[in-house]
Amino acid sequence: MTTETGVGVLKRELETYEAHKDEMLQSSPGKYVLIKGSEIVGLYEREEDAFKEAYKRFRLDAFMVQRVQKEFATVYVGGSFSHEGD
């Protein structure tokens, strides 16, 4: 078993955000995006709505909630930070 911490565990989520950032800035500036792995789960008006959906769907799995904006801001993460390695 290996343990990852911090940004390392959310590498795919961060890459997904960056890959779709320009598109989201045009269609949904200021909203909160919920990302799990390489999937954009949804865009929400309120941060708390993004977290409610995340905890309902993913419980202890890692996910990312990020405000859609030009400047990179604090990334909100959930779940545990350990995962099974090969």
ABEGO torsion letter per residue (X at the ends): XBBBBEAAAAAAAAAAAAAAAAAAAAAABGBBBBBBEABBABBBABAAAAAAAAAAAAEABBBBBBBBBABBBBBBBBEBABBBBX
